[in-house]
Amino acid sequence: MNVMASPHQLRALLEKFFQQRRAAEQRGIPWALDFWTWLEIWQSSGHLHERGRCRGQFQMCRLGDVGPYASSTVRIDRMEVNASEAQAAKNRIRLARQQAACAAAEAAGITTTPST
């Protein structure tokens, strides 16, 4: 592990770790990283100093935007890539819900006609 930080810098990084963990928990996403593992992932990426939520900055991304934040399911990538994957995942979920609703309606003998 390459921890070359002052106590003040470590405290700031710890706060960023807690902020990200809280945000994941608020979104209902399981969190399976301790601080040192989280820091190692960021340091190994070489992009810790470019971490952020703006275009061109880097984020911790879950593979396919599914599953927990865990060392085996995350990577560091640009915000634009992460946002694109998140949108694709939302579209997959929406389509799956629509298909399930149609299947349930069909099983109940309810027919629908497309609106024009």
ROVEXDREN-169921 format. One record per residue (C-alpha): residue number from 1; residue in three letters; chain; x, y, z negated. Coordinates in pm, whole numbers, padded with zeros to 5 digits, always signed. Layout:
N
+------+------+-------+--------+--------+--------+
! resi ! resn ! chain !      X !      Y !      Z !
+------+------+-------+--------+--------+--------+
!  NUM !  ALA !     A !      X !      Y !      Z !
...
+------+------+-------+--------+--------+--------+
! end
This chain:
116
+------+------+-------+--------+--------+--------+
! resi ! resn ! chain !      X !      Y !      Z !
+------+------+-------+--------+--------+--------+
!    1 !  MET !     A ! +00000 ! +00000 ! +00000 !
!    2 !  ASN !     A ! +00134 ! +00340 ! +00096 !
!    3 !  VAL !     A ! +00014 ! +00567 ! -00183 !
!    4 !  MET !     A ! +00223 ! +00882 ! -00164 !
!    5 !  ALA !     A ! -00008 ! +01126 ! -00335 !
!    6 !  SER !     A ! +00006 ! +01354 ! -00634 !
!    7 !  PRO !     A ! -00245 ! +01307 ! -00917 !
!    8 !  HIS !     A ! -00441 ! +01603 ! -00777 !
!    9 !  GLN !     A ! -00452 ! +01446 ! -00428 !
!   10 !  LEU !     A ! -00554 ! +01108 ! -00572 !
!   11 !  ARG !     A ! -00836 ! +01275 ! -00764 !
!   12 !  ALA !     A ! -00960 ! +01441 ! -00442 !
!   13 !  LEU !     A ! -00943 ! +01109 ! -00255 !
!   14 !  LEU !     A ! -01128 ! +00936 ! -00537 !
!   15 !  GLU !     A ! -01405 ! +01195 ! -00507 !
!   16 !  LYS !     A ! -01428 ! +01131 ! -00130 !
!   17 !  PHE !     A ! -01451 ! +00757 ! -00203 !
!   18 !  PHE !     A ! -01736 ! +00812 ! -00450 !
!   19 !  GLN !     A ! -01917 ! +01043 ! -00206 !
!   20 !  GLN !     A ! -01902 ! +00784 ! +00070 !
!   21 !  ARG !     A ! -02010 ! +00504 ! -00163 !
!   22 !  ARG !     A ! -02306 ! +00713 ! -00289 !
!   23 !  ALA !     A ! -02411 ! +00797 ! +00067 !
!   24 !  ALA !     A ! -02406 ! +00428 ! +00161 !
!   25 !  GLU !     A ! -02609 ! +00335 ! -00146 !
!   26 !  GLN !     A ! -02865 ! +00608 ! -00069 !
!   27 !  ARG !     A ! -02905 ! +00457 ! +00280 !
!   28 !  GLY !     A ! -02946 ! +00108 ! +00132 !
!   29 !  ILE !     A ! -02614 ! -00020 ! +00268 !
!   30 !  PRO !     A ! -02419 ! -00259 ! +00044 !
!   31 !  TRP !     A ! -02072 ! -00140 ! -00063 !
!   32 !  ALA !     A ! -01800 ! -00400 ! -00118 !
!   33 !  LEU !     A ! -01486 ! -00184 ! -00127 !
!   34 !  ASP !     A ! -01287 ! -00076 ! -00428 !
!   35 !  PHE !     A ! -01100 ! +00252 ! -00417 !
!   36 !  TRP !     A ! -00759 ! +00100 ! -00336 !
!   37 !  THR !     A ! -00895 ! -00110 ! -00049 !
!   38 !  TRP !     A ! -01084 ! +00191 ! +00089 !
!   39 !  LEU !     A ! -00766 ! +00401 ! +00068 !
!   40 !  GLU !     A ! -00554 ! +00131 ! +00234 !
!   41 !  ILE !     A ! -00799 ! +00109 ! +00527 !
!   42 !  TRP !     A ! -00781 ! +00485 ! +00574 !
!   43 !  GLN !     A ! -00403 ! +00505 ! +00534 !
!   44 !  SER !     A ! -00346 ! +00212 ! +00771 !
!   45 !  SER !     A ! -00554 ! +00389 ! +01035 !
!   46 !  GLY !     A ! -00329 ! +00694 ! +01029 !
!   47 !  HIS !     A ! -00639 ! +00915 ! +01034 !
!   48 !  LEU !     A ! -00699 ! +00990 ! +00665 !
!   49 !  HIS !     A ! -00611 ! +01357 ! +00724 !
!   50 !  GLU !     A ! -00866 ! +01367 ! +01011 !
!   51 !  ARG !     A ! -01156 ! +01219 ! +00813 !
!   52 !  GLY !     A ! -01484 ! +01406 ! +00848 !
!   53 !  ARG !     A ! -01834 ! +01439 ! +00991 !
!   54 !  CYS !     A ! -01763 ! +01667 ! +01289 !
!   55 !  ARG !     A ! -01694 ! +01588 ! +01653 !
!   56 !  GLY !     A ! -01339 ! +01464 ! +01700 !
!   57 !  GLN !     A ! -01298 ! +01363 ! +01337 !
!   58 !  PHE !     A ! -01274 ! +01005 ! +01214 !
!   59 !  GLN !     A ! -01518 ! +00796 ! +01012 !
!   60 !  MET !     A ! -01533 ! +00456 ! +00853 !
!   61 !  CYS !     A ! -01763 ! +00254 ! +01082 !
!   62 !  ARG !     A ! -01937 ! -00075 ! +01023 !
!   63 !  LEU !     A ! -01905 ! -00316 ! +01316 !
!   64 !  GLY !     A ! -02222 ! -00272 ! +01522 !
!   65 !  ASP !     A ! -02353 ! -00048 ! +01243 !
!   66 !  VAL !     A ! -02476 ! -00354 ! +01053 !
!   67 !  GLY !     A ! -02377 ! -00529 ! +00732 !
!   68 !  PRO !     A ! -02198 ! -00398 ! +00425 !
!   69 !  TYR !     A ! -01902 ! -00171 ! +00395 !
!   70 !  ALA !     A ! -01639 ! -00440 ! +00338 !
!   71 !  SER !     A ! -01277 ! -00478 ! +00445 !
!   72 !  SER !     A ! -01380 ! -00739 ! +00705 !
!   73 !  THR !     A ! -01664 ! -00532 ! +00854 !
!   74 !  VAL !     A ! -01525 ! -00181 ! +00890 !
!   75 !  ARG !     A ! -01291 ! +00009 ! +01115 !
!   76 !  ILE !     A ! -01189 ! +00372 ! +01150 !
!   77 !  ASP !     A ! -01311 ! +00541 ! +01467 !
!   78 !  ARG !     A ! -01418 ! +00880 ! +01602 !
!   79 !  MET !     A ! -01747 ! +01029 ! +01485 !
!   80 !  GLU !     A ! -01887 ! +01015 ! +01840 !
!   81 !  VAL !     A ! -01838 ! +00638 ! +01861 !
!   82 !  ASN !     A ! -01993 ! +00586 ! +01520 !
!   83 !  ALA !     A ! -02296 ! +00802 ! +01608 !
!   84 !  SER !     A ! -02345 ! +00614 ! +01935 !
!   85 !  GLU !     A ! -02337 ! +00276 ! +01757 !
!   86 !  ALA !     A ! -02580 ! +00400 ! +01493 !
!   87 !  GLN !     A ! -02825 ! +00514 ! +01763 !
!   88 !  ALA !     A ! -02797 ! +00179 ! +01943 !
!   89 !  ALA !     A ! -02864 ! -00005 ! +01616 !
!   90 !  LYS !     A ! -03172 ! +00212 ! +01547 !
!   91 !  ASN !     A ! -03302 ! +00138 ! +01896 !
!   92 !  ARG !     A ! -03250 ! -00238 ! +01844 !
!   93 !  ILE !     A ! -03442 ! -00223 ! +01515 !
!   94 !  ARG !     A ! -03726 ! -00021 ! +01671 !
!   95 !  LEU !     A ! -03756 ! -00265 ! +01963 !
!   96 !  ALA !     A ! -03753 ! -00566 ! +01730 !
!   97 !  ARG !     A ! -04032 ! -00410 ! +01520 !
!   98 !  GLN !     A ! -04239 ! -00340 ! +01831 !
!   99 !  GLN !     A ! -04192 ! -00698 ! +01953 !
!  100 !  ALA !     A ! -04290 ! -00836 ! +01612 !
!  101 !  ALA !     A ! -04603 ! -00618 ! +01602 !
!  102 !  CYS !     A ! -04704 ! -00734 ! +01951 !
!  103 !  ALA !     A ! -04645 ! -01098 ! +01860 !
!  104 !  ALA !     A ! -04852 ! -01059 ! +01542 !
!  105 !  ALA !     A ! -05133 ! -00893 ! +01734 !
!  106 !  GLU !     A ! -05126 ! -01167 ! +01997 !
!  107 !  ALA !     A ! -05131 ! -01437 ! +01730 !
!  108 !  ALA !     A ! -05435 ! -01268 ! +01573 !
!  109 !  GLY !     A ! -05610 ! -01265 ! +01909 !
!  110 !  ILE !     A ! -05589 ! -00889 ! +01948 !
!  111 !  THR !     A ! -05524 ! -00770 ! +02298 !
!  112 !  THR !     A ! -05402 ! -00428 ! +02383 !
!  113 !  THR !     A ! -05390 ! -00247 ! +02712 !
!  114 !  PRO !     A ! -05112 ! -00011 ! +02797 !
!  115 !  SER !     A ! -05211 ! +00353 ! +02779 !
!  116 !  THR !     A ! -05189 ! +00549 ! +03103 !
+------+------+-------+--------+--------+--------+
! end
